[in-house]
Structures are given as structure tokens and as C-alpha cells.
Amino acid sequence: MRGTHQDFTTGSIGRAVLLLATPMVLEMAMESLFGIVDVFWVTRLGEDSIATVGLTESMLSLIFAVALGLSLSTTAMVARRIGEKDAEGASVAAVQSIWLGVAIALAIGIPAALYSADLLRAMGASPSLVATGHRYTAIVLGGNIAIMLLFLNNAIFRGAGDPAIAMRVLIVSNLINLTLDPCLIFGLGPFPALGVTGAAVSTLIGRSFGVLYQWWILAGGTSRVLIRSNNLRFVPNVIGTLARVSATGILQFGISQTSWIVLVRIISEFGSFAVAGYTIGIRIFMFVVLPAWGLSGAAATMVGQNLGAGKPERAERAVYVTGFYNMVYLGTVSILMIGLPHQITALFTTDRQVTQVSVDCLRILGYGNLLYAFGMVMIQAFNGAGDTVTPTVINFFGFWIFEVPLAWYLAHRTGLGVRGVFASIPIAQAAISVAGAVLFLRGDWKRKVI
């Protein structure tokens, strides 16, 4: 928690995983807190505002896909250089990833901000929703550079074995967002009442301060990876490697995230209340699942550093240990999601229709958590080794060939409606987990060179 430097290529694997995973879990909890806080306050503004957040978040998932894809290659390369005891190489990789992230963020953000209203219409938004929500969408998508840099810089810390720094960054960012959110949404004190737009402004400010804090740490000497003025040059071969590994990483997450867009598009056909209920349910789900991704991130770092140190067997054992921890965590979460969905949803809404959709969402998704817990660790193990192709292929077949058609069929051909869409998610996650485990056991990832 203090962020003391450890060598994760020696000693107890269980202790190493816990040392990495504890701050990573808290980091992911802090990342999911941005969304849960926003939706907590926005639910006070009505169905259109909640649906605005839901539709925008589904589009933002594409930006998350790019950020996560870049983060995968950054973590893998930094971890490999740290495992090789090449601190200068780790710094060079970090800077090149930042340059790449800035360029992509600007290319996405500028047109997205200019055409925010058109994007909402394309997602099936009503005219009243577009009128009240397009500014929110413009700020969230247009300000994606803060998201991109927050993810990339934290990927550098995680790859270096400094997850406690990433955790502290998100604590600072969330404290700012927690403070500003109600002030800017409802106009408390000297602040203007911006409605749903205020949620976007406060989150952007919080994330931007987090990025400034990250840069201060990277330049200030408290991280294993230090960025000095002589590192701020372009290194084409490193950027080329990052771009190559990131391309399949981006495609990997792009496949999964675009499938969420299609799912919410199917749900929007059942009305704003269905989208609102889904938004609340999925935000709660992501709040509890993102810490599991934090645990999986520990496996990625362990794999990257131990492959760099020439210890593939230790890397493999670390994956099994992390998978067990993840199953214990998500198994506990499943009990709560299945057993107490009404009590959880009541914290966010009292609308009967919205509540029922949220309850259905939580219960159905809860059934798939246990198997998915081990599957996500396997997927992250591939990524930590620098093998982003295998998870990409798994995601393509799991989400687009299987989940999306299944969701449409269950929603429109079985009478399940929105519940059919929800049911397709754990079914697809189970299939992805089984495929990931089979390919992991083949062991090709141990011979990946980056």
C-alpha cells in the first residue's frame, strides 16, 4: 500500500500476487467509482438524463477499448524491460506510448465533440434526450485525452510493479469528482446548475488533475520508471512495436466494447426506462467487476516480469494463484447480486419499471461471474506475455459471432425481451472462459517475444 519496491520474479508467488493485486483492485474500484457516482446523482434528474449517461457510456466504451489496448502493450513492454533490469528501456517505452495515446485521443475527440448530437441520434435517442444530453456527450467524448492518459500512465506504473501509485492517482481524481459532482449538477453554493452536463465537467476535471499528478510522479523520481528530458524523443522502432501489439489489443477490446454498443442499441428498442434500468444495473456490475480486472492485472504484470526474467513456469503458477483469488472474490459478489438486487438498486432509483430492469440485470449477470473470474485472468495472462492476438480471436468469436446474435434472438424471438439481452452476456462469458483456458494450457504464450 505504501508502494515500496519489490522484486516479483523471486520469493512467494502468493505474496507477490497479493502485493500487486491489493493496490490494483483498489485502483479499479476507484476507476469504477467515477461511473457509479455520476449515475447516483444523475438518477435524480429523470429517465432522459440517465439514458444520456447510458448511451454516451456505450460509445465511450470504444475509447476505453483504445485506451485499454494501448495499456496492454505498454504494461507488457514496461514489465518485460523491468524484468530484464533495463530501466532506460522501460522509460523509452513509456514515453512512446504517451505520444501514441495523445495522437489517437485527439483524432477521436475532436470529431466526436463536434458531432455529439448526431451520435446520440444514431444510438436511438429521442429528440428530448438529444436536446438535454448532447453537451454531456460532447464533453465526455471530446475530453477523452484525460481518460487515455490516465489509463496509459497507470499502465506504466503497473508494468513497473508500482500499482500503489496508480491507486493513489485515482483516489485523488475521485475525491475531486466526488466533491464537484453534486455542486455542478445541482448548482450548490457558487457553482452553476448544469444538470447532467455537470457530471461530465466534474469527471473531466477530476481525471485531468489525476493526469497532472501522474506526470509529477513520473518526473519526480518516486516511480521505478522515470521520464527525463532526454527520453522525450520519438523512437520509431519502439513506437512501431507498441503500435503492432496495441493494434490487436485495441481490436481485442474494440470487439468486446462494440458488442456492448449493439446490446444497448437492442435494449433502446424497449424504451428509455429499459435503457435507464440497464444503465444502473451495468454501472453496479462494472463497479464490482473492475476490481476483478485489477486482480487480473496482477497476473499480467507477473507474467510479463517473469518471462522477462526467464521464468515461464513461475509466470504460469502466478496465473493459477490469481485465478483462485479472483474466483473467491467474484463468487462472493455473485451471492450479493443474486440475493440482494432490490436492496442494491433501491440506492439509485424508486421508479418501478427502471427498478425491475436493473434487478433483472444484476441477477442474470451474477450467474456468470464464477466461471468468468478464471477466464478473465487467463485472458490477461496472454496480454501480459504480449500475445494480444489470441484474446482478440477469442473475443471475436465469443462476442460478435455468438453473443450479439444470441442477444437479438433471445430478445425478439423468445419473449424474454430485455432479459434475453442480459442472458446472452453470462452465456458468452462462459464460452470465452472455456476457450481461454484451453488455449492457455497449450503454453504458446510462454515463447512470445516483444
C-alpha positions as CSV (number, residue, x, y, z in Angstrom):
1,M,0.0,0.0,0.0
2,R,3.0,2.3,0.6
3,G,4.3,1.4,-2.8
4,T,7.6,0.1,-1.6
5,H,9.6,-1.5,-4.4
6,Q,9.5,-5.3,-4.6
7,D,11.1,-7.9,-6.9
8,F,8.2,-10.0,-8.2
9,T,10.5,-12.5,-10.0
10,T,11.6,-14.2,-6.8
11,G,10.0,-15.3,-3.5
12,S,6.5,-16.4,-2.6
13,I,4.1,-16.3,-5.6
14,G,1.1,-15.9,-3.4
15,R,2.7,-12.9,-1.5
16,A,3.8,-11.4,-4.8
17,V,0.3,-11.6,-6.3
18,L,-1.3,-10.1,-3.2
19,L,1.3,-7.2,-3.1
20,L,0.5,-6.4,-6.8
21,A,-3.3,-7.2,-6.6
22,T,-4.3,-5.2,-3.5
23,P,-3.5,-1.7,-4.9
24,M,-4.7,-2.8,-8.4
25,V,-8.0,-3.9,-7.0
26,L,-8.4,-0.6,-5.2
27,E,-7.3,1.2,-8.4
28,M,-10.0,-0.5,-10.4
29,A,-12.6,0.2,-7.7
30,M,-11.6,3.9,-7.9
31,E,-11.9,3.8,-11.7
32,S,-15.4,2.3,-11.5
33,L,-16.3,4.9,-8.8
34,F,-16.3,7.6,-11.5
35,G,-19.3,6.0,-13.1
36,I,-21.2,4.9,-10.0
37,V,-21.0,8.4,-8.5
38,D,-22.2,10.0,-11.7
39,V,-25.2,7.7,-12.1
40,F,-26.0,8.1,-8.4
41,W,-26.6,11.9,-8.8
42,V,-27.9,11.8,-12.4
43,T,-30.8,9.4,-11.4
44,R,-32.3,12.4,-9.6
45,L,-32.7,14.2,-12.9
46,G,-35.0,11.7,-14.7
47,E,-35.1,8.9,-17.3
48,D,-33.7,11.0,-20.2
49,S,-30.6,12.1,-18.1
50,I,-29.9,8.5,-17.0
51,A,-30.3,7.3,-20.6
52,T,-28.0,10.0,-21.8
53,V,-25.3,8.6,-19.5
54,G,-26.0,5.1,-20.6
55,L,-25.9,5.8,-24.4
56,T,-22.8,8.0,-24.0
57,E,-21.0,5.4,-21.9
58,S,-21.7,2.8,-24.6
59,M,-20.0,5.0,-27.1
60,L,-17.2,5.8,-24.6
61,S,-16.6,2.1,-24.4
62,L,-14.9,2.4,-27.8
63,I,-12.4,5.0,-26.4
64,F,-11.9,2.7,-23.4
65,A,-11.1,-0.1,-25.9
66,V,-8.4,2.0,-27.5
67,A,-7.0,3.1,-24.1
68,L,-7.1,-0.5,-22.8
69,G,-5.4,-1.8,-26.0
70,L,-2.6,0.7,-25.7
71,S,-2.4,0.0,-22.0
72,L,-1.9,-3.7,-22.7
73,S,1.1,-3.2,-24.9
74,T,2.5,-0.6,-22.5
75,T,2.2,-2.8,-19.4
76,A,3.7,-5.8,-21.3
77,M,6.7,-3.9,-22.7
78,V,7.4,-2.0,-19.5
79,A,7.1,-5.2,-17.4
80,R,9.4,-7.1,-19.8
81,R,12.1,-4.3,-19.6
82,I,11.8,-4.2,-15.8
83,G,12.2,-8.0,-15.7
84,E,15.3,-7.6,-17.8
85,K,16.6,-4.9,-15.4
86,D,16.5,-2.4,-18.3
87,A,15.2,0.8,-16.6
88,E,16.2,3.1,-19.5
89,G,14.3,0.8,-22.0
90,A,11.2,1.0,-19.7
91,S,11.3,4.8,-19.7
92,V,11.6,4.9,-23.5
93,A,8.7,2.5,-23.9
94,A,6.6,4.7,-21.5
95,V,7.2,7.9,-23.4
96,Q,6.4,6.4,-26.8
97,S,3.1,5.0,-25.5
98,I,2.2,8.5,-24.3
99,W,2.9,10.1,-27.7
100,L,0.9,7.4,-29.4
101,G,-2.0,7.9,-26.9
102,V,-2.2,11.7,-27.3
103,A,-2.3,11.4,-31.1
104,I,-5.1,8.9,-31.1
105,A,-7.1,10.8,-28.4
106,L,-7.1,14.0,-30.5
107,A,-8.1,12.2,-33.6
108,I,-11.1,10.7,-31.8
109,G,-12.1,13.6,-29.5
110,I,-12.3,16.5,-32.0
111,P,-14.9,15.0,-34.4
112,A,-16.8,13.3,-31.5
113,A,-17.3,16.6,-29.8
114,L,-18.4,18.3,-33.0
115,Y,-21.0,15.6,-33.9
116,S,-22.2,14.6,-30.4
117,A,-25.9,15.2,-31.2
118,D,-25.7,13.1,-34.4
119,L,-24.0,10.3,-32.4
120,L,-26.9,10.3,-29.9
121,R,-29.5,10.2,-32.7
122,A,-27.6,7.2,-34.2
123,M,-27.9,5.4,-30.9
124,G,-31.7,5.7,-31.0
125,A,-32.0,8.7,-28.6
126,S,-35.3,10.7,-28.6
127,P,-35.3,14.4,-29.6
128,S,-35.8,15.4,-25.9
129,L,-32.8,13.3,-24.9
130,V,-30.6,14.8,-27.6
131,A,-31.6,18.3,-26.5
132,T,-30.7,17.8,-22.9
133,G,-27.8,15.4,-23.3
134,H,-25.7,16.4,-26.3
135,R,-23.4,18.7,-24.3
136,Y,-22.7,15.9,-21.8
137,T,-21.8,13.6,-24.7
138,A,-19.6,16.3,-26.3
139,I,-17.6,16.9,-23.1
140,V,-17.2,13.2,-22.3
141,L,-16.1,12.1,-25.7
142,G,-14.2,15.3,-26.6
143,G,-12.3,15.2,-23.3
144,N,-11.2,11.6,-23.9
145,I,-7.5,12.6,-23.8
146,A,-7.7,12.7,-20.0
147,I,-9.1,9.1,-20.0
148,M,-6.4,8.0,-22.4
149,L,-3.5,9.4,-20.5
150,L,-4.9,8.3,-17.1
151,F,-5.0,4.7,-18.4
152,L,-1.6,4.8,-20.1
153,N,0.3,6.4,-17.2
154,N,-1.2,3.9,-14.8
155,A,-0.3,1.1,-17.2
156,I,3.3,2.3,-16.9
157,F,3.1,2.1,-13.1
158,R,1.5,-1.3,-13.2
159,G,4.1,-2.7,-15.6
160,A,6.9,-1.4,-13.4
161,G,5.4,-3.1,-10.4
162,D,4.2,0.2,-8.8
163,P,0.4,-0.3,-8.7
164,A,0.1,1.6,-5.4
165,I,1.0,4.8,-7.3
166,A,-1.8,4.1,-9.8
167,M,-4.2,3.6,-6.9
168,R,-3.2,6.9,-5.3
169,V,-3.7,8.8,-8.5
170,L,-7.3,7.5,-8.8
171,I,-8.0,8.3,-5.2
172,V,-7.1,11.9,-5.8
173,S,-9.1,12.1,-9.0
174,N,-12.2,10.6,-7.4
175,L,-12.1,12.9,-4.4
176,I,-12.2,15.8,-6.8
177,N,-15.1,14.2,-8.8
178,L,-17.0,13.3,-5.6
179,T,-16.8,16.9,-4.4
180,L,-17.7,18.6,-7.7
181,D,-20.4,16.2,-9.0
182,P,-23.3,17.4,-6.9
183,C,-22.1,21.0,-6.9
184,L,-22.1,21.2,-10.7
185,I,-25.2,19.1,-11.3
186,F,-27.5,20.9,-8.9
187,G,-25.8,24.3,-8.6
188,L,-24.7,24.2,-4.9
189,G,-23.1,27.3,-3.5
190,P,-21.3,29.4,-6.1
191,F,-21.5,26.7,-8.8
192,P,-23.9,26.9,-11.8
193,A,-26.6,24.2,-12.1
194,L,-25.5,22.4,-15.2
195,G,-27.7,19.3,-14.8
196,V,-26.4,16.2,-16.5
197,T,-23.7,18.3,-18.2
198,G,-22.2,19.0,-14.7
199,A,-21.4,15.3,-14.3
200,A,-19.3,15.4,-17.4
201,V,-17.5,18.5,-16.3
202,S,-16.7,17.3,-12.8
203,T,-15.4,13.9,-14.1
204,L,-13.2,15.6,-16.7
205,I,-11.7,17.9,-14.1
206,G,-11.1,15.0,-11.7
207,R,-9.4,12.9,-14.4
208,S,-7.3,15.9,-15.6
209,F,-5.9,16.6,-12.2
210,G,-5.1,12.8,-11.9
211,V,-3.0,13.1,-15.1
212,L,-1.1,16.1,-13.8
213,Y,-0.4,14.1,-10.6
214,Q,0.9,11.2,-12.7
215,W,3.3,13.4,-14.7
216,W,4.6,14.9,-11.5
217,I,5.4,11.4,-10.2
218,L,7.0,10.2,-13.4
219,A,9.2,13.3,-13.5
220,G,9.8,13.4,-9.7
221,G,11.7,10.3,-9.0
222,T,9.2,8.2,-6.9
223,S,8.4,5.7,-9.6
224,R,10.6,2.9,-10.9
225,V,10.1,4.4,-14.4
226,L,11.4,7.9,-14.6
227,I,10.9,10.3,-17.5
228,R,13.6,12.8,-18.2
229,S,14.0,15.4,-20.9
230,N,16.3,13.1,-22.9
231,N,13.5,10.5,-23.0
232,L,11.1,12.8,-24.8
233,R,12.2,11.9,-28.3
234,F,10.5,9.8,-30.9
235,V,11.9,6.2,-31.2
236,P,10.3,4.8,-34.4
237,N,11.1,1.2,-33.7
238,V,9.6,1.2,-30.2
239,I,6.5,3.1,-31.4
240,G,6.2,0.5,-34.2
241,T,6.3,-2.4,-31.8
242,L,3.8,-0.7,-29.5
243,A,1.5,0.1,-32.4
244,R,1.8,-3.5,-33.6
245,V,1.0,-5.1,-30.3
246,S,-1.6,-2.4,-29.5
247,A,-3.4,-2.8,-32.8
248,T,-4.6,-6.3,-31.8
249,G,-5.0,-5.2,-28.2
250,I,-7.3,-2.3,-29.4
251,L,-9.1,-4.7,-31.7
252,Q,-9.4,-7.2,-28.8
253,F,-11.2,-4.6,-26.6
254,G,-12.9,-2.9,-29.5
255,I,-14.7,-6.2,-30.3
256,S,-15.9,-6.6,-26.8
257,Q,-16.8,-3.0,-26.3
258,T,-18.6,-2.6,-29.6
259,S,-20.7,-5.6,-28.7
260,W,-21.9,-3.6,-25.7
261,I,-23.0,-0.8,-28.0
262,V,-25.0,-3.3,-30.1
263,L,-26.6,-4.7,-26.9
264,V,-27.6,-1.2,-25.6
265,R,-29.0,-0.5,-29.1
266,I,-31.2,-3.6,-28.9
267,I,-32.2,-2.5,-25.4
268,S,-33.1,1.0,-26.6
269,E,-35.9,-0.5,-28.7
270,F,-37.8,-1.3,-25.5
271,G,-37.9,2.4,-24.3
272,S,-36.0,4.9,-22.2
273,F,-36.9,3.1,-19.0
274,A,-35.2,0.0,-20.3
275,V,-32.0,1.9,-21.1
276,A,-32.2,3.7,-17.7
277,G,-32.6,0.3,-15.9
278,Y,-29.7,-1.2,-17.9
279,T,-27.5,1.8,-17.2
280,I,-28.0,1.5,-13.4
281,G,-27.5,-2.3,-13.5
282,I,-24.4,-2.3,-15.7
283,R,-22.8,0.5,-13.6
284,I,-23.3,-1.5,-10.5
285,F,-22.0,-4.6,-12.3
286,M,-18.9,-2.8,-13.5
287,F,-18.3,-1.3,-10.1
288,V,-17.9,-4.8,-8.7
289,V,-16.2,-6.4,-11.7
290,L,-13.5,-3.8,-12.3
291,P,-11.7,-4.8,-9.1
292,A,-11.6,-8.4,-10.5
293,W,-9.8,-6.9,-13.6
294,G,-7.4,-5.4,-11.0
295,L,-6.6,-8.9,-9.8
296,S,-6.2,-10.0,-13.4
297,G,-3.8,-7.1,-13.9
298,A,-1.6,-8.6,-11.2
299,A,-1.4,-11.8,-13.3
300,A,-0.4,-9.7,-16.4
301,T,2.4,-8.0,-14.5
302,M,3.6,-11.3,-13.0
303,V,3.6,-12.9,-16.4
304,G,5.5,-10.0,-18.1
305,Q,8.2,-9.6,-15.5
306,N,8.8,-13.4,-15.0
307,L,9.0,-14.0,-18.8
308,G,11.5,-11.2,-18.9
309,A,13.5,-12.8,-16.1
310,G,13.4,-16.2,-18.0
311,K,11.0,-17.9,-15.5
312,P,7.9,-19.1,-17.6
313,E,6.9,-21.8,-15.0
314,R,6.7,-19.2,-12.3
315,A,4.6,-17.0,-14.6
316,E,2.2,-19.9,-15.1
317,R,1.9,-20.7,-11.4
318,A,1.1,-17.0,-10.8
319,V,-1.9,-17.2,-13.2
320,Y,-3.4,-20.1,-11.3
321,V,-3.0,-18.4,-7.9
322,T,-4.5,-15.2,-9.2
323,G,-7.4,-17.1,-10.8
324,F,-8.2,-18.8,-7.5
325,Y,-8.3,-15.4,-5.7
326,N,-10.5,-14.0,-8.4
327,M,-13.0,-16.8,-8.1
328,V,-13.3,-16.3,-4.4
329,Y,-13.9,-12.5,-4.9
330,L,-16.4,-12.8,-7.7
331,G,-18.1,-15.8,-6.1
332,T,-18.9,-13.6,-3.1
333,V,-20.1,-10.8,-5.3
334,S,-22.4,-13.2,-7.1
335,I,-24.2,-14.1,-3.9
336,L,-24.9,-10.4,-3.3
337,M,-26.0,-9.7,-6.8
338,I,-28.4,-12.7,-6.9
339,G,-29.6,-12.4,-3.3
340,L,-30.0,-8.7,-2.8
341,P,-30.7,-7.0,-6.1
342,H,-33.7,-5.0,-4.9
343,Q,-31.8,-3.5,-2.0
344,I,-28.8,-2.6,-4.2
345,T,-31.0,-1.0,-6.9
346,A,-33.0,1.0,-4.3
347,L,-29.9,3.1,-3.7
348,F,-30.3,4.6,-7.2
349,T,-34.0,4.7,-8.2
350,T,-37.5,4.2,-6.9
351,D,-39.1,4.0,-10.4
352,R,-40.9,0.7,-10.6
353,Q,-40.1,-0.1,-14.3
354,V,-36.5,1.1,-14.1
355,T,-36.0,-0.9,-10.8
356,Q,-37.3,-4.2,-12.4
357,V,-34.9,-3.9,-15.3
358,S,-32.0,-3.2,-13.0
359,V,-32.9,-6.1,-10.7
360,D,-33.1,-8.5,-13.7
361,C,-29.8,-7.2,-15.0
362,L,-28.0,-7.8,-11.7
363,R,-29.4,-11.3,-11.1
364,I,-28.8,-12.6,-14.6
365,L,-25.2,-11.3,-14.8
366,G,-24.5,-12.6,-11.3
367,Y,-24.9,-16.2,-12.5
368,G,-21.9,-15.9,-14.9
369,N,-19.4,-14.4,-12.5
370,L,-17.7,-17.6,-11.1
371,L,-16.5,-19.1,-14.4
372,Y,-15.7,-15.6,-15.9
373,A,-13.5,-14.9,-12.9
374,F,-10.9,-17.5,-14.0
375,G,-11.4,-16.7,-17.7
376,M,-10.5,-13.0,-17.4
377,V,-7.3,-14.0,-15.6
378,M,-6.3,-16.3,-18.5
379,I,-7.0,-13.5,-21.0
380,Q,-4.9,-11.1,-19.1
381,A,-2.1,-13.6,-18.9
382,F,-1.9,-13.7,-22.7
383,N,-1.8,-9.9,-22.7
384,G,0.9,-9.7,-20.1
385,A,3.0,-12.0,-22.3
386,G,2.5,-9.6,-25.2
387,D,0.2,-12.1,-27.0
388,T,-2.8,-9.9,-27.8
389,V,-3.8,-11.9,-30.9
390,T,-5.1,-14.9,-29.1
391,P,-7.6,-12.9,-26.9
392,T,-8.6,-11.0,-29.9
393,V,-9.6,-14.1,-31.8
394,I,-11.4,-15.4,-28.7
395,N,-13.3,-12.1,-28.3
396,F,-14.3,-12.0,-32.0
397,F,-16.0,-15.4,-31.9
398,G,-17.3,-15.0,-28.3
399,F,-18.9,-11.6,-28.7
400,W,-19.7,-11.0,-32.3
401,I,-20.3,-14.5,-33.7
402,F,-22.0,-15.8,-30.5
403,E,-23.2,-13.1,-28.0
404,V,-24.7,-10.4,-30.3
405,P,-26.9,-12.8,-32.5
406,L,-27.9,-14.7,-29.3
407,A,-28.9,-11.4,-27.6
408,W,-31.1,-10.4,-30.6
409,Y,-32.7,-13.8,-30.8
410,L,-33.5,-14.1,-27.1
411,A,-34.9,-10.6,-27.0
412,H,-37.1,-10.8,-30.1
413,R,-37.8,-14.5,-30.7
414,T,-38.4,-16.0,-27.2
415,G,-40.5,-13.4,-25.4
416,L,-37.7,-12.6,-22.9
417,G,-37.3,-9.0,-24.1
418,V,-34.6,-7.1,-22.3
419,R,-33.9,-10.1,-20.1
420,G,-32.9,-12.0,-23.2
421,V,-30.2,-9.5,-23.8
422,F,-28.9,-9.8,-20.2
423,A,-29.0,-13.7,-20.5
424,S,-26.7,-13.6,-23.5
425,I,-23.9,-11.9,-21.5
426,P,-23.1,-14.7,-19.0
427,I,-23.6,-17.4,-21.6
428,A,-21.0,-15.7,-23.9
429,Q,-18.6,-15.1,-20.9
430,A,-18.7,-18.8,-20.1
431,A,-17.8,-19.7,-23.6
432,I,-15.0,-17.2,-23.7
433,S,-13.6,-18.5,-20.4
434,V,-13.6,-22.1,-21.6
435,A,-11.8,-21.2,-24.9
436,G,-9.3,-19.1,-23.0
437,A,-8.4,-21.9,-20.6
438,V,-7.9,-24.4,-23.4
439,L,-5.6,-22.1,-25.3
440,F,-3.7,-21.1,-22.1
441,L,-2.9,-24.7,-21.3
442,R,-1.2,-25.1,-24.7
443,G,1.5,-22.8,-23.5
444,D,2.4,-21.0,-26.7
445,W,2.3,-17.6,-24.8
446,K,5.4,-18.6,-22.9
447,R,7.5,-18.2,-26.1
448,K,6.2,-14.8,-27.1
449,V,9.0,-12.2,-27.8
450,I,8.3,-8.4,-27.6
